[in-house]
């Protein structure tokens, strides 16, 4: 197992400071994103644009210092300093860059920073990176006019401005003062409540609001949402390298990264994604497949369903391909497993190269088997969703939910169905050419007997292309051939046309179905080449034109193209190196 990369403690301090500032009652309503920017000058901690806060990843500082810096920038936005209409004509530089944004002149920036710092000292968020001078009591407009001829040294800002003023066409800067006003009102109400002996009003984080929405407004997943627990712990997220979210079905827990700033609509999508992973038991259905590629395949399917159902908004960068619509997770896995290099660069909600299906709980504790809960929660949610007329669901999702209430058909039963559908059973006919004298009461009266016409017997057959390379599991091979023999005999199919394949094709001709297993010799001569065996059957004059072909392999083979009805029989967990067109039965 590869050693996990240790997170950068200085970057962690940045995000902790961001959390402390963004979750303060004053700023909870502000919707501003955070991004790093290597282009910021040395010594500049951060700045705020009309659409995001940028921080300098080269600065190393404690989280409480970062909390002050971010709160300082939030107040610039909330006080309307990003609004071009607030400043006087001489307070801003000329528009620069493609977005035509304007930087404040030195005297205006210094006045705005004094107003912000004066307010911030009374709030108690973090601590300033440098000692503050005595701050004048005038507002920023008065200070800007007084300092237009020169800013006192103790108030002089750096060369890089803390904020950039937006343009009239930008839609972000004008919402911040109103959002800060809501935060001030909420904080004041909480303070009054505390002073009167009550509990402060706590605004729920967006993931809790999203979870509550499922319980109250989305019956399909409402029962699941009520029974699953959200673990929002930055230390857990950091220890398990969870970028956004992950889930453990056995523990009944969804782990989220509380430092990720997503709106409630995107949290709805994220939580629905993880709930479907858990309820459909994707972690238990991996079998012998590659766990990460299986996770990727399930992500493509689940995200496609949620987009089709319009549940929340899909965060940027998740796995989604409209061309995979209608495919099952197993079918998508067969596709993605043919391009391992590209697929391992894709990212799940946990991160790049990491699956969001956890095999063990991220928090200690003892957990009960939740299989019955998941089945009943989804089944009841489906019935309520449909009876309440809440809209149509993707057919694949509805089929998987209904399948949870019934045990899946074993592979041998699926194979039997394929035989019933594609291998004709000979129909007996009566003929006087073979008289029947079984009626003892009138032995002298001839009666027609039952026969199987030769042409019917000749067409009641099928072809078997059998992988006999050294990688084949002899035990599973015997199980497969035993199942084939029993079904063929039950349908009065006397013989099958068999071709053995490893590095070359060996035509064994027609064999009685009960003796095929005794004729198999696992040769072990390198890789398996199945196409010559398929070609031999398709071109054989003594093999019916409509005869189906059953290909038995472990998946370590060439790309096979079959131009008639066919199916594959492979071990559970094996994948084919191509997209199969016929059904695939997986032996257990």
VMD Tcl script that draws the C-alpha trace (Angstrom):
set ca {
  {0.00 0.00 0.00}
  {1.42 3.39 -1.02}
  {2.33 5.73 1.81}
  {-0.20 8.53 2.18}
  {1.10 12.01 1.57}
  {1.14 14.12 4.73}
  {-0.92 17.32 4.38}
  {0.87 20.68 4.45}
  {0.25 22.12 7.98}
  {0.53 25.71 6.71}
  {-2.16 25.17 4.10}
  {-4.31 23.49 6.74}
  {-3.89 26.63 8.88}
  {-5.23 28.70 5.97}
  {-8.39 26.61 5.73}
  {-8.90 26.57 9.48}
  {-8.65 30.35 9.54}
  {-11.11 30.53 6.64}
  {-13.52 28.30 8.54}
  {-13.27 30.40 11.71}
  {-14.01 33.59 9.78}
  {-16.65 32.23 7.38}
  {-18.63 30.49 10.15}
  {-18.78 33.55 12.39}
  {-22.40 34.73 12.75}
  {-21.52 37.99 10.99}
  {-20.26 36.30 7.84}
  {-22.25 33.09 7.54}
  {-24.53 34.66 4.96}
  {-21.65 35.91 2.79}
  {-21.17 33.70 -0.29}
  {-17.56 34.25 -1.32}
  {-15.25 31.57 -2.63}
  {-11.61 30.96 -1.68}
  {-8.75 30.19 -4.05}
  {-4.97 30.22 -3.89}
  {-2.88 32.36 -6.25}
  {0.86 31.93 -6.71}
  {0.99 35.25 -8.60}
  {0.33 37.34 -5.50}
  {3.48 39.34 -4.58}
  {5.71 38.19 -1.74}
  {4.52 39.57 1.58}
  {0.91 39.97 0.41}
  {-1.32 37.67 2.42}
  {-4.55 37.87 0.43}
  {-6.92 40.15 -1.45}
  {-10.57 40.14 -2.37}
  {-11.99 40.36 -5.88}
  {-15.69 40.92 -6.63}
  {-16.11 37.16 -7.06}
  {-13.55 35.47 -4.76}
  {-10.90 35.78 -2.07}
  {-7.34 34.95 -3.17}
  {-4.65 33.91 -0.70}
  {-0.89 33.56 -1.05}
  {0.12 29.90 -0.42}
  {3.72 30.97 0.26}
  {2.72 32.78 3.47}
  {3.25 30.63 6.59}
  {1.16 31.71 9.54}
  {-1.12 30.42 12.29}
  {-4.83 29.97 11.69}
  {-5.91 32.85 13.97}
  {-3.84 35.28 11.90}
  {-5.51 34.03 8.74}
  {-8.92 34.37 10.40}
  {-8.26 38.08 10.98}
  {-7.08 38.56 7.37}
  {-10.16 36.87 5.92}
  {-12.53 38.74 8.25}
  {-10.83 42.01 7.19}
  {-11.53 41.19 3.53}
  {-15.12 40.13 4.26}
  {-15.77 43.52 5.82}
  {-14.40 45.29 2.74}
  {-17.10 43.46 0.75}
  {-19.82 44.00 3.37}
  {-19.06 47.72 3.75}
  {-19.56 48.25 0.02}
  {-15.91 49.00 -0.80}
  {-16.14 46.80 -3.92}
  {-18.99 48.98 -5.21}
  {-17.73 51.49 -7.81}
  {-20.54 53.88 -6.84}
  {-19.29 54.24 -3.25}
  {-15.96 55.89 -4.08}
  {-15.43 59.47 -5.19}
  {-14.15 60.04 -8.77}
  {-10.59 60.62 -7.54}
  {-10.45 57.60 -5.26}
  {-9.94 54.90 -7.92}
  {-7.31 54.18 -10.54}
  {-8.14 53.88 -14.22}
  {-9.69 50.54 -15.37}
  {-7.08 47.85 -16.16}
  {-7.17 44.31 -17.59}
  {-9.79 42.55 -19.61}
  {-12.39 42.67 -16.81}
  {-11.96 46.48 -16.49}
  {-11.78 46.33 -12.69}
  {-10.27 49.26 -10.80}
  {-7.85 49.37 -7.88}
  {-8.32 51.92 -5.07}
  {-5.83 54.75 -4.77}
  {-3.60 54.78 -1.70}
  {-5.59 57.34 0.30}
  {-8.92 55.59 -0.33}
  {-7.52 52.14 0.49}
  {-5.99 53.41 3.74}
  {-9.29 55.02 4.77}
  {-11.25 51.83 4.02}
  {-8.76 49.67 5.95}
  {-9.01 51.95 9.00}
  {-12.82 51.63 8.97}
  {-12.60 47.85 8.64}
  {-9.98 47.39 11.36}
  {-11.86 49.66 13.74}
  {-14.97 47.50 13.40}
  {-12.99 44.25 13.53}
  {-11.31 45.05 16.84}
  {-14.74 44.98 18.50}
  {-15.73 41.64 16.96}
  {-12.97 39.42 18.31}
  {-12.11 37.26 15.29}
  {-8.50 36.05 15.27}
  {-5.63 38.47 15.86}
  {-4.02 41.02 13.53}
  {-0.74 40.08 11.82}
  {0.83 43.36 12.99}
  {0.10 45.81 15.84}
  {-2.61 48.33 15.02}
  {-2.14 52.09 15.52}
  {-4.75 54.29 17.14}
  {-7.63 54.27 14.70}
  {-9.47 57.53 13.89}
  {-13.21 57.64 14.50}
  {-14.19 59.26 11.13}
  {-15.77 57.28 8.33}
  {-13.83 56.28 5.21}
  {-15.18 59.09 3.03}
  {-14.01 61.74 5.51}
  {-10.61 60.10 5.97}
  {-10.14 59.70 2.21}
  {-10.71 63.44 1.67}
  {-8.34 64.33 4.52}
  {-5.58 61.99 3.25}
  {-5.89 62.79 -0.44}
  {-2.72 64.92 -0.20}
  {-0.81 62.25 1.72}
  {-1.41 59.30 4.04}
  {0.26 59.27 7.47}
  {3.00 56.64 7.64}
  {1.31 54.59 10.38}
  {-1.78 54.11 8.17}
  {-0.05 53.67 4.82}
  {-1.08 50.41 3.08}
  {1.18 48.20 1.01}
  {1.75 48.48 -2.72}
  {-0.76 45.72 -3.47}
  {-4.38 46.73 -2.71}
  {-6.50 44.60 -0.38}
  {-9.53 44.84 -2.62}
  {-10.48 45.49 -6.23}
  {-13.54 47.50 -7.21}
  {-15.90 45.76 -9.64}
  {-17.53 47.09 -12.77}
  {-21.15 48.11 -13.20}
  {-21.82 44.94 -15.22}
  {-20.58 42.52 -12.56}
  {-23.30 41.01 -10.41}
  {-21.32 39.90 -7.34}
  {-20.24 43.02 -5.47}
  {-23.73 44.50 -4.91}
  {-25.03 41.53 -2.85}
  {-22.37 41.62 -0.10}
  {-23.67 44.64 1.91}
  {-27.14 43.10 2.12}
  {-25.70 39.73 3.17}
  {-23.56 41.37 5.88}
  {-26.63 43.25 7.13}
  {-28.41 39.92 7.58}
  {-25.39 38.59 9.46}
  {-25.29 41.65 11.75}
  {-28.99 41.23 12.49}
  {-28.56 37.52 13.22}
  {-25.54 38.14 15.48}
  {-27.38 40.88 17.35}
  {-30.40 38.64 17.89}
  {-28.16 35.85 19.16}
  {-26.42 38.27 21.56}
  {-29.75 39.49 22.96}
  {-30.91 35.88 23.38}
  {-27.76 34.97 25.29}
  {-28.05 38.07 27.48}
  {-31.60 37.03 28.39}
  {-30.49 33.57 29.43}
  {-31.42 31.65 26.26}
  {-29.37 29.74 23.70}
  {-27.90 31.61 20.77}
  {-29.53 31.16 17.42}
  {-27.32 28.77 15.51}
  {-27.61 28.78 11.77}
  {-27.29 25.24 10.51}
  {-24.42 24.56 8.14}
  {-25.44 24.00 4.49}
  {-24.98 20.20 4.60}
  {-27.45 19.94 7.51}
  {-29.92 22.09 5.59}
  {-29.46 19.82 2.57}
  {-30.04 16.69 4.68}
  {-33.18 18.21 6.19}
  {-34.50 18.95 2.72}
  {-34.47 15.24 1.86}
  {-36.41 14.38 5.00}
  {-39.08 17.03 4.43}
  {-39.28 17.37 0.65}
  {-37.85 14.34 -1.18}
  {-39.58 11.09 -0.17}
  {-37.42 8.78 -2.31}
  {-34.38 9.42 -0.11}
  {-36.12 10.84 2.97}
  {-35.93 7.64 5.05}
  {-32.29 7.19 4.14}
  {-31.47 10.76 5.12}
  {-33.18 10.29 8.47}
  {-31.17 7.15 9.26}
  {-27.68 8.16 8.10}
  {-25.30 10.22 10.20}
  {-23.18 13.07 8.84}
  {-19.68 13.32 10.28}
  {-18.36 16.84 9.60}
  {-14.89 16.70 11.13}
  {-11.90 18.41 9.55}
  {-9.46 16.02 11.25}
  {-11.30 12.96 9.91}
  {-11.44 14.49 6.44}
  {-7.74 15.30 6.54}
  {-6.77 11.85 7.86}
  {-8.74 10.05 5.15}
  {-7.84 12.57 2.43}
  {-11.50 13.40 1.80}
  {-11.75 16.34 -0.58}
  {-15.55 16.69 -0.38}
  {-17.29 13.55 0.89}
  {-17.11 9.77 1.35}
  {-19.42 7.11 2.79}
  {-19.24 3.88 4.77}
  {-22.40 1.82 4.33}
  {-21.77 -0.55 7.22}
  {-21.23 2.32 9.66}
  {-24.18 4.28 8.27}
  {-22.01 7.43 8.13}
  {-21.34 10.07 5.49}
  {-18.04 11.88 6.01}
  {-17.79 15.41 4.65}
  {-15.04 17.98 4.58}
  {-16.44 21.00 6.48}
  {-13.75 23.24 4.98}
  {-15.28 22.90 1.51}
  {-17.50 25.90 0.82}
  {-20.37 24.54 -1.28}
  {-23.87 26.02 -1.54}
  {-26.81 24.02 -0.18}
  {-27.88 22.95 -3.70}
  {-24.51 21.30 -4.31}
  {-24.56 19.69 -0.87}
  {-27.90 18.13 -1.83}
  {-26.26 16.53 -4.84}
  {-23.27 15.35 -2.79}
  {-25.40 13.80 -0.03}
  {-27.77 12.13 -2.51}
  {-24.73 10.70 -4.30}
  {-23.35 9.14 -1.11}
  {-26.76 7.92 0.06}
  {-27.32 6.02 -3.19}
  {-23.83 4.51 -2.93}
  {-24.69 3.17 0.52}
  {-28.26 2.05 -0.17}
  {-27.42 0.23 -3.42}
  {-24.52 -1.50 -1.63}
  {-21.96 -0.55 -4.23}
  {-19.14 -1.34 -1.82}
  {-20.34 -4.95 -1.43}
  {-20.88 -5.48 -5.15}
  {-17.26 -4.93 -6.16}
  {-16.49 -8.68 -6.19}
  {-13.12 -9.31 -7.83}
  {-13.14 -6.04 -9.75}
  {-10.65 -3.24 -9.28}
  {-12.18 -1.28 -6.33}
  {-11.30 2.18 -7.64}
  {-12.49 1.55 -11.21}
  {-15.69 0.04 -9.80}
  {-16.12 3.20 -7.72}
  {-15.62 5.31 -10.85}
  {-18.20 3.26 -12.78}
  {-20.76 3.62 -9.96}
  {-20.06 7.38 -9.83}
  {-20.85 7.76 -13.54}
  {-24.16 5.91 -13.08}
  {-25.24 7.68 -9.86}
  {-24.35 11.15 -11.14}
  {-26.26 10.46 -14.34}
  {-29.36 9.55 -12.34}
  {-29.14 12.63 -10.12}
  {-28.71 14.96 -13.11}
  {-31.70 13.31 -14.79}
  {-33.79 13.70 -11.60}
  {-32.61 17.30 -11.13}
  {-31.58 16.73 -7.51}
  {-29.55 19.76 -6.46}
  {-26.66 20.98 -8.59}
  {-23.67 18.85 -9.53}
  {-20.39 20.36 -8.27}
  {-17.82 21.10 -10.92}
  {-15.43 18.29 -11.81}
  {-17.55 15.24 -10.91}
  {-17.75 12.18 -13.16}
  {-20.59 12.55 -15.67}
  {-21.00 11.32 -19.25}
  {-24.38 11.57 -21.03}
  {-23.31 8.79 -23.42}
  {-23.45 6.29 -20.51}
  {-27.11 6.99 -19.81}
  {-29.15 3.83 -19.27}
  {-26.15 1.58 -18.57}
  {-25.71 -0.36 -15.35}
  {-22.64 -0.05 -13.15}
  {-21.39 -3.40 -14.41}
  {-21.69 -2.30 -18.03}
  {-19.92 0.99 -17.33}
  {-17.16 -0.90 -15.52}
  {-16.59 -3.05 -18.60}
  {-16.08 0.17 -20.54}
  {-13.87 2.11 -18.16}
  {-11.62 -0.86 -17.39}
  {-10.30 -0.76 -20.96}
  {-8.66 2.65 -20.38}
  {-6.92 2.26 -17.03}
  {-4.44 5.11 -17.47}
  {-7.06 7.79 -18.11}
  {-9.54 6.50 -15.53}
  {-7.02 6.51 -12.68}
  {-6.57 10.25 -13.21}
  {-10.25 10.93 -12.61}
  {-11.50 12.16 -9.25}
  {-14.39 10.99 -7.08}
  {-15.90 13.08 -4.28}
  {-13.04 11.89 -2.10}
  {-10.32 13.03 -4.50}
  {-8.17 12.03 -7.46}
  {-7.29 8.34 -7.47}
  {-9.28 7.71 -4.27}
  {-12.66 6.00 -3.99}
  {-15.41 7.54 -1.87}
  {-16.63 4.06 -0.85}
  {-14.80 3.40 2.43}
  {-14.27 -0.22 3.47}
  {-13.91 0.57 7.16}
  {-15.45 3.29 9.34}
  {-13.52 6.51 9.79}
  {-14.77 6.89 13.36}
  {-14.61 4.26 16.14}
  {-17.69 2.37 17.23}
  {-19.74 -0.79 16.74}
  {-22.26 -0.93 13.97}
  {-25.21 -3.18 13.13}
  {-25.91 -4.70 9.76}
  {-27.81 -2.06 7.80}
  {-28.74 -4.22 4.81}
  {-32.39 -4.62 5.85}
  {-32.64 -0.91 6.65}
  {-31.33 0.15 3.24}
  {-33.70 -2.21 1.44}
  {-36.80 -1.09 3.29}
  {-35.89 2.61 3.23}
  {-35.40 2.69 -0.53}
  {-38.37 0.44 -1.33}
  {-40.75 2.45 0.86}
  {-39.34 5.71 -0.49}
  {-39.91 4.52 -4.05}
  {-43.54 3.59 -3.40}
  {-44.24 6.89 -1.66}
  {-42.47 8.84 -4.40}
  {-44.57 7.21 -7.13}
  {-47.88 7.28 -5.24}
  {-47.42 10.96 -4.41}
  {-46.84 11.81 -8.07}
  {-43.41 13.29 -7.43}
  {-42.27 12.66 -11.01}
  {-40.62 9.93 -13.05}
  {-37.35 8.30 -12.06}
  {-34.57 6.91 -14.27}
  {-35.51 3.37 -15.23}
  {-32.13 2.00 -14.15}
  {-32.49 3.44 -10.65}
  {-36.04 2.11 -10.26}
  {-34.94 -1.35 -11.41}
  {-32.07 -1.43 -8.92}
  {-34.32 -0.34 -6.04}
  {-36.90 -3.02 -6.89}
  {-34.15 -5.61 -7.22}
  {-33.08 -4.92 -3.62}
  {-36.30 -6.53 -2.38}
  {-35.63 -9.76 -4.29}
  {-32.53 -11.95 -4.25}
  {-30.62 -11.77 -7.54}
  {-30.79 -14.69 -9.94}
  {-27.71 -16.88 -9.66}
  {-25.50 -17.08 -12.71}
  {-26.58 -20.63 -13.53}
  {-30.25 -19.60 -13.60}
  {-29.40 -16.72 -15.93}
  {-27.51 -19.15 -18.15}
  {-30.53 -21.47 -18.18}
  {-32.72 -18.61 -19.36}
  {-30.25 -17.91 -22.17}
  {-30.44 -21.57 -23.23}
  {-34.23 -21.43 -23.20}
  {-34.22 -18.36 -25.41}
  {-31.54 -19.18 -27.96}
  {-30.93 -22.95 -28.06}
  {-33.86 -24.69 -29.81}
  {-35.19 -27.80 -28.15}
  {-35.91 -30.65 -30.58}
  {-39.60 -31.29 -31.09}
  {-40.62 -34.92 -31.36}
  {-42.97 -36.09 -34.11}
  {-45.17 -39.16 -34.52}
  {-44.53 -41.51 -37.42}
  {-45.77 -44.96 -38.52}
  {-42.22 -45.71 -39.68}
  {-41.61 -46.50 -36.03}
  {-44.70 -48.16 -34.64}
  {-45.63 -48.07 -31.01}
  {-47.14 -51.23 -29.45}
  {-47.28 -50.10 -25.85}
  {-51.07 -50.43 -25.55}
  {-51.57 -53.91 -24.11}
  {-55.31 -53.98 -24.74}
  {-54.85 -53.93 -28.54}
  {-51.34 -55.10 -29.38}
  {-52.29 -55.92 -32.97}
  {-53.31 -52.38 -33.87}
  {-50.27 -50.37 -35.08}
  {-49.87 -46.87 -33.67}
  {-47.37 -44.12 -34.60}
  {-44.33 -43.75 -32.39}
  {-42.30 -40.70 -31.36}
  {-39.08 -39.79 -33.20}
  {-36.65 -36.86 -33.39}
  {-36.14 -35.95 -37.08}
  {-32.51 -35.84 -38.12}
  {-32.69 -32.26 -39.38}
  {-34.18 -31.10 -36.07}
  {-31.48 -32.84 -34.07}
  {-28.82 -31.31 -36.29}
  {-30.06 -27.78 -35.65}
  {-30.60 -28.24 -31.89}
  {-27.04 -27.45 -30.94}
  {-24.75 -24.63 -29.89}
  {-21.09 -23.76 -30.10}
  {-18.64 -23.53 -27.22}
  {-15.41 -21.54 -27.50}
  {-13.44 -22.61 -24.44}
  {-10.40 -20.80 -23.02}
  {-7.90 -23.50 -22.05}
  {-4.97 -21.24 -21.16}
  {-3.05 -21.71 -17.92}
  {-4.77 -18.74 -16.23}
  {-8.15 -20.48 -16.21}
  {-9.43 -21.64 -12.82}
  {-9.96 -25.40 -13.21}
  {-12.60 -25.51 -10.45}
  {-14.72 -22.79 -12.04}
  {-14.21 -24.34 -15.45}
  {-15.63 -27.64 -14.22}
  {-18.58 -25.86 -12.62}
  {-19.34 -24.05 -15.90}
  {-19.14 -27.19 -18.01}
  {-21.30 -29.11 -15.54}
  {-24.00 -26.43 -15.73}
  {-23.85 -26.45 -19.55}
  {-24.20 -30.24 -19.67}
  {-27.19 -30.32 -17.30}
  {-29.12 -27.65 -19.21}
  {-28.35 -29.16 -22.60}
  {-29.48 -32.62 -21.52}
  {-32.65 -31.16 -19.98}
  {-33.49 -29.67 -23.37}
  {-32.66 -32.83 -25.33}
  {-29.63 -31.23 -26.97}
  {-27.41 -34.24 -27.64}
  {-24.13 -32.59 -28.62}
  {-22.33 -29.29 -28.99}
  {-19.64 -28.03 -31.33}
  {-16.54 -27.32 -29.22}
  {-13.40 -25.31 -29.98}
  {-10.52 -25.14 -27.46}
  {-8.44 -21.94 -27.52}
  {-5.24 -20.73 -25.90}
  {-2.43 -19.51 -28.15}
  {-4.15 -21.31 -31.04}
  {-7.57 -22.79 -31.82}
  {-8.20 -26.56 -31.63}
  {-11.39 -27.88 -33.23}
  {-12.78 -30.76 -31.16}
  {-15.81 -31.17 -33.43}
  {-19.19 -32.27 -32.07}
  {-19.01 -33.73 -28.58}
  {-21.76 -35.23 -26.41}
  {-22.50 -32.55 -23.86}
  {-21.91 -34.88 -20.92}
  {-18.36 -35.66 -22.10}
  {-17.09 -32.13 -22.80}
  {-15.58 -31.75 -19.32}
  {-13.57 -34.96 -19.75}
  {-12.10 -33.73 -23.03}
  {-10.77 -30.43 -21.68}
  {-7.03 -30.10 -21.27}
  {-5.71 -26.85 -19.80}
  {-2.62 -26.34 -21.92}
  {-1.22 -23.08 -20.52}
  {0.47 -21.89 -23.68}
  {0.61 -18.13 -23.09}
  {-2.11 -15.63 -23.90}
  {-5.54 -16.58 -25.14}
  {-6.60 -15.84 -28.72}
  {-10.32 -16.51 -29.06}
  {-11.11 -14.87 -32.40}
  {-9.82 -17.79 -34.55}
  {-12.13 -20.14 -32.64}
  {-15.11 -17.87 -33.21}
  {-14.24 -17.55 -36.91}
  {-13.98 -21.34 -37.21}
  {-17.53 -21.81 -35.92}
  {-19.00 -18.99 -37.99}
  {-17.50 -20.42 -41.21}
  {-18.07 -24.13 -40.51}
  {-20.40 -25.79 -43.03}
  {-21.62 -28.32 -40.46}
  {-22.59 -25.70 -37.88}
  {-26.09 -24.15 -38.21}
  {-26.29 -20.56 -39.41}
  {-28.44 -19.63 -36.42}
  {-26.49 -21.62 -33.85}
  {-25.56 -19.51 -30.79}
  {-22.02 -19.44 -29.40}
  {-21.08 -19.55 -25.71}
  {-17.60 -18.17 -24.96}
  {-16.01 -19.30 -21.68}
  {-12.95 -17.26 -20.62}
  {-11.31 -15.60 -17.65}
  {-11.03 -12.25 -19.47}
  {-7.31 -12.48 -20.26}
  {-7.91 -12.68 -23.98}
  {-7.92 -10.75 -27.21}
  {-10.70 -8.51 -28.52}
  {-13.49 -10.75 -29.85}
  {-16.05 -9.85 -32.52}
  {-18.98 -12.22 -32.96}
  {-21.50 -11.74 -35.76}
  {-24.25 -13.98 -34.40}
  {-26.08 -14.60 -31.13}
  {-23.57 -15.21 -28.35}
  {-22.88 -14.90 -24.63}
  {-19.87 -14.86 -22.31}
  {-19.30 -16.94 -19.20}
  {-16.58 -15.42 -17.00}
  {-15.53 -15.69 -13.33}
  {-17.07 -13.16 -10.94}
  {-15.02 -9.98 -10.87}
  {-13.32 -10.60 -14.21}
  {-13.59 -7.96 -16.92}
  {-13.36 -8.27 -20.65}
  {-10.85 -6.09 -22.56}
  {-13.61 -4.83 -24.85}
  {-17.23 -3.81 -24.75}
  {-19.28 -7.03 -25.00}
  {-22.38 -7.01 -27.18}
  {-23.80 -10.23 -25.83}
  {-24.82 -10.95 -22.23}
  {-22.11 -11.68 -19.68}
  {-22.76 -14.37 -17.02}
  {-20.44 -14.25 -14.02}
  {-19.67 -17.57 -12.28}
  {-19.38 -17.71 -8.50}
}
mol new
graphics top color blue
foreach p $ca { graphics top sphere $p radius 0.5 }
foreach p [lrange $ca 0 end-1] q [lrange $ca 1 end] { graphics top cylinder $p $q radius 0.2 }
display resetview
